[in-house]
Amino acid sequence: MDKGVFLGFGLWILLITLMSVLAAALPVDADVYDVVIFDGRVIDPESNLDAVRNVGISKGAIQAITTESLQGNLKIDARG
């Protein structure tokens, strides 16, 4: 077998392996929201929630309220 072909094949195997490892390391729920409000006080009388949370907003509606870090196109720090 030609060394160049063997080397090319080996590089493809290495590339596929690296891509697989990187894909496995990425978070499954890697949502990117339109707007993220960090560390804002959230009050919800229905659930009796009164706490500091991160809020993810997309398409004009609240999509997530969490203590976890969120990714967003526009980030607003509400710590005051």
Secondary structure, 3 states (H helix, E strand, C coil): CCHHHHHHHHHHHHHHHHHHHHHHHCCCCCCEEEEEEEEEEEEECCCCEEEEEEEEEECCEEEEEECCCCEEEEEEECCC
